[in-house]
């Protein structure tokens, strides 16, 4: 332990960076339920999954027993261009809030993609290249994942085809152009280029799209082109595995100064950043070594954990992907066109869902205008313009710090600042102009969507 005063930014030395990814499932006595073949309703086999995903990624997806996976040197070398990322003590925010709480944030926006998504993108591109593929297809919500994957594919000279949720394609043109700059083909989803896209457009005329729609199109594109595989930026176990570098670095930095957090907060869409941040801490809880308050924060417009059901459902709107047991609003649920595009997914990671179901973490939903109020406060005080997705975590971190002010408790709060919001200026303009509203789906909307759950 380092006994020096805690600096504003805690950086790890290169030799302190994680050399392995952590698989939290290895410490879970009750494992997440397996992916099911939608035709047979039997667990997906390695052979079946390899038709869609890279073989090495399939092995990672199915392995529930191996606690650590070595990070290949080619990936570790790429990580060293922007990792380790800083763990920042929010001294200015603490002072402004006049709170006795200590607030830390793990900042993942210090790379060109502007988010944590690059941690898994480079890994998935590496395994695709190693397998000898021509290219990959994917979906993207707000565009962070598509941007990260386009960068990773350019690095390994792979073709990259991105189906971008239509409302984000229109709201975030500059992020779209970054993808194209890195060589990706970007298509608004649902499109008329795929059979599934045409079907969705016919069923939901004028739809703004969703991650579920874009996933369906990307999977179809992969299956109909020789030498291509589909890659995913969230939800799956393989993605949370790669993102565990976030939590591992966070824990090492905290341990370095003898800091024990009371609560760890992350925004929740599909579960990639949240799962990566909390994994090592959840592992300690599962092993009985420590106790933390883990909080998932989701948009009130797409509340899969707080208002969904824990059941098997399709991972995509087109119903071509495997069934996953998760907290879901139903694969037909089309969220409102909120500005936190990366959180507009109808379901939640199986790992996060199981941890939540076991009572190891809690979930909260927050409204869009309250999120942007917190984002503006953070930007003015801490000097970073946060992504709308990250700002969900900021909202709850501020709320918890203010509770400490009321009670006098000296809690240590850690949250994930997953990325920057410099490509989200239309969203900030909407908030600054007073034009932003809040949409909360009715019970009837959610009930109607959940009626279509598959019978498993």
N, C-alpha and C positions, 0 to 999 in steps of 0.2 A: 504493500500500500504506500502511495505517495503522500507524505504529510505536508506538502506545500499548500498554500491557499489555492482554492479551486479557481482556475482561469475561466475567462468568458467562453473560450472554446477548448474542448479537450480533444486533442488529436492523438491517435495511436501511432506508434512507430511502425515502420513497415514490417518488422519481425513480429509485431503483435497482431497483425491482421489474421483473420481466420484462414486456416489451411484446409478446412473441411466444412461442408454444409451439415446442418443438424436436422435430423428427421424426427420430429416430435412424436410421430406415431409409435416409434419404438418404445416409448415410455408410457403409452396409453394402454391400460389394462383392457378397456373396452375400445376397440378400434372403430374407426369410421366404417360404415357399411360399404360393401364393394360396389363398383360400377356394374350395371346390369346391361346385358344385350337387350335392346328394345323389342327384338323379335321373339327371343326365347325366354327372356326374363331370368337368364342365368348369368352368373358373374362373367364379365368380359375376360377373355383369355389374352395372353401375350400376343398370340398370333392375330387375333381380331383387332387389337389396339394398334398393332404394327402396320395395319393397312392405312391408318390415318396419321399416326405419330411416328417419330423417329424411334428406332429400336432401343437405343440406350435410355431415352426418356421414358419409354414404356416400362423398362426395368425399374427405374426410379419410382414411377407411378405406382407400381404394384408391390414394391418392397415395404413392408410394415415392420420389419424386425431390425434392419441395419440402422444403428443410431447415427452414424456419421459416414458421409461420402467424401472422398478426397476431391478437392477442386483441381481439375487438370491445369497444368502449368500455363497452357495457352490462354485459359480463362483468367487465371490468377494474374498473368501479365497484363491483360486488358484491364482488369480491376485496378491495377496499380496506377492507371492513368487518372483515376478520379476517386479512388478509395485509399485509405479509410476516409469516410465522411465525418464531419465534425459533430460532436455532441456539445450543444451550446447551452450555457447557463443563461437564462433569460432575465438577467439582473434588471434591465430597464423595465421590462414588463412587470416584474415583481414590485419595483418601486412605484410604478404608475398605479398599480392595483392596491398598493399599501397592504400587501398580504404577508403573513409570516411564512407562507408556503415557499418552497424552493421549486422552481420550474426549469425543466430541461427539455430541449427538443433535439431530436436526431434529424439532421438536415440532409435530405437525399436529392436536393435540387442542383447540386454543384457539378453537373455535367451537361453536355449540349442537349441531350434529350429532355433535361429539366425535371427528371423524376427518378424514382426508385426502379422503374421498369427495366432499365438497362441491365440490372443485376441478373435477371432471368433471360432477357433477350440475347445477350452475348453467349450464354450457356446453350440455349436452344439452337442458335445459329451454328455454334461450334459442332454440336452433335449432328446437325443436318449436313454440314460440310464433310464431317468425318465419314458419314454414311454414303457420300458421293452423290447427293441429291442436286438437282438443278436449281431448286428454289423452294420457297415456303409461301403459304397463304395464311392470313390471319384476319381478325377483326380488331377494331379499336373504337373506344367510346369517345372520350374527350381528345384523344390523339396522342397521349403520352406513350402508350404501348406501341402504337404504330410508328411513332418517331424513333423510339428506342430500337425496335426491330429493324427499321430501315437502316439505321446506323450500323447495327450488328451485321446485317446482310452485306452492306457495302464493304465492311472490314474483311469478310470472308468470301466476297465476290459471289454472292448468291442472289437470284432473282427474288424480289419481295412484292407480293400482291396484298394490298390492304383494303378491306371493306370497312369503311368508316360510317358510323351511325349518322344518318342523314342530317339530323338537327345539329350535330357537332360539326359535320362537314360544312354546313352553312354558317354556324356561329364562330368557327375557329379556322378561317382560311389560311392564316399564317402557319399554324401547325401542320396543316395539310401541305403547304408549300415546302416546309422543312423536309417532310417525308419524300416529296418529289425531288428535292435537291439531293437527297441521298440515294435516289434511283428507284424509289418505290412507285408502283402503279396504285393510285388511290381511287376507289370507287365509292360513291355514296350508297348507303344501304338502308332499306331494301332497293335493289336495282332491278333493271329489266334484263340483266346479263345472265342470270341464272334461273333455272326452273323454279327454285324455291322463292327467289326474289319476286318473280312474276306472280306467283301464287299469293304471297303476302300482300303485295300491292293490290291484287284483286279483292282480297278479303278485308283489307284495311285501307281503303282509298285515302290518299293524302297523308298517310302515316309519317310521323317524324322518325320512325325506326327505333330500334333498341339493340342492346348488345346481343340479345337472344336471336334477333333477325340476322345481324351481321355474322354471328357465329355460323348459322345455317348456311349462308352463302359461301363463307370461306371454306367450310368443310366440303361442300359440293365442288368448289373450284379445285381443291386438292385432289379429290377422288377422280376427277375427270381429266386430269393432266398427268401424264407419265413423268416420273422423276420429281414429284412434288409431295410434300407432306404439310399437314396443318399444324400450326403452333398457337398456343394460347397464352395470354398475358396474365391470367388470374385463375382463381377457382381450383385448379387441379393441384394435387399433392406435389408434383414435380416443381411447380412454380413456387409454392410455399417453401419447398426445400431450398431452392436457389436464393430466395429472399431472406432466408435465415441469417445471411451475412449481416443484415441490418441489426437484428437482435443480438447476435453474437458480439458485434463491435460495440453495441450500446452497453451490454453487460460488462465487457472487458474494461471499457472506459469508466463505468461507474465503480467497478471493483478497484480500479487503479487508485481511486481517491477515497475508498471506503464508504461509498454512498449506497444506501439501500433504498430503492424507490418504494413508495407506498402504493402508487397507482401508475399503470401504464395505459395510455390512451391512443387509439388509432382509428382513423376513418375506415368505414367498412362498405365495400361495394361487392366485389367477388371474394375478397379476403387475402389478396396477395401481400399488400403492405402490412396489414394488421397481423396476418399469420406470421410473416417474417419477423416483425418487431417483437411479438409476444412469445414466439416459440421457445427460446431458452428459458424464459421466466416461467412459462407454463410447464416446461419440463421439470424445473425445480419443484413446482407445486405437485406435479404428478408423482414425483419421487419422495414427497414428504419433506423436502429440504427447506422450503420457504413458503411464505404466503404473500400474495400480492392481490391488489384489486385491478383486474383487467377489464377495460371498458371499450366496447365496440360502438362507434358512433356512425349512424346511417342517416340518410335524408328522410324526412317525413313523407316525401313524395314517393319513395321506393323502400318501404320498411319491411324487408324480408325477415329480419330477426325479431323485431318487436311486434309485427302483426301477421307474419306468415305462419305456415304450419311446417312441422318436421315430417317430411314424407319423400318418397321417391318421386322424381319429376324429371322431365326432359331438360337438358342443359341449354337447349336452343328452341327458338320459336318454330322452326321448321320440323322439329321432331325427328331429326336424323342422327343425333348424337346419343351416346349411352345415357341410361337413366342414372341419376345420382340421388342418394338420400341426403337431403339438405333442407334448411329452412327456406321456403319458397313462397312466392305469391302466385305461382302458376306460370307456365311457360308462355301463355297467351297474354300475360300482363304487359301492357305497353305503358311505361312510366311517362309522366308529363315531361315536356322538353325543358327540364331544369338545366342550369348552367354547370352542375357538377356531373358532367357526362360520364366520367369514369366510375360513378357509383350507380348508374342506371341499369342495374342487372336484377333480374327477377329472383335470383337465388343466391346462396352463400356457399362458400367452400365447405366441403364435407368435413374437413378437419376443424374449422372454426365452428361449424354447426354442432359437431359432437362435443367439443369443449364447452360450448354454450349450453347444450342440453344436459351435460353433466354438472352444471352449476359452477364451473371453474372461471367463468367470465360473465359479465353483464352487458346489456345492450341498451342504447338510448337513441332516440330519433330526434332530429332537430330540423327546424324550418329554415328555408333558404335565406330569408331576409336576416334572421338572427345569425346565420353563418357568415354572411357578408359583413355584418356589423362587426363581428369578431375579427374577420380578415382585415378590415380597414383599421381597427384598433391595433392589431399586430403590425401591420405595415408601417403605421405612423410611429410606433414605439420601437420596434425591433429592426426596422429598416429592410425587411424582405417582403416583397409582394407574394403572398402565398397562393397556391393553387386553390380553386374552390373546394376540391376534394379534401385537401389537407385542412382546410379551414373548419371542417366539421369537428376535427380533433381539437383545434384551437378553441372553438366555442365551448366545449365541455371542459377543457383545461382551465380556461378563464373562470367558468362557473364554479369549478371546484376550488380554485384559488380564492375566489370571493367568499365561498363558504368557510374557508379557513380564516378569513378576515373576521367573519362573524363569530366563529367559535374559539378563535385563538389557537387552533391546532397548527402544529409545525409539520405539515405533510410535505413529502417530496413527490412531485408530479413529473412524469416523463411522457412526452407525446411524440408522435411521428410527424415531422414536417416532410411530407412525401415529395413535394415538388414546388416549383414556382408558378406564378400566375401571369407571366408576361405575355402569354398568348391568349389570355382570357379577358382582354380589355373590353370586349363587348358586354361581358357579364358585369364588369365593374362599372361600365357606363350605365347599364340598366339600373344598377343599384344607386349610383350617384344621382341619376336623373329622377329617382323616386318612382321608376316604372316597374321595378321588380315586385312580383307578388309571390304568394305562397300557395302551393297546391297540395292538398292532402287527399288521397283517394278515399272514397267512401267505403263503408263496410260492404255495401252492395257490389261495388266494383271488384273488390278483392274476393268476395264470396263467389261471384260469377266466374272469375278466372280460375279459382280453385276447384270449381266443378269439373274442370277438364283434366284433373290429375289422372295419370295412368293408374289402372287398378293392379296393384302389386301386392 
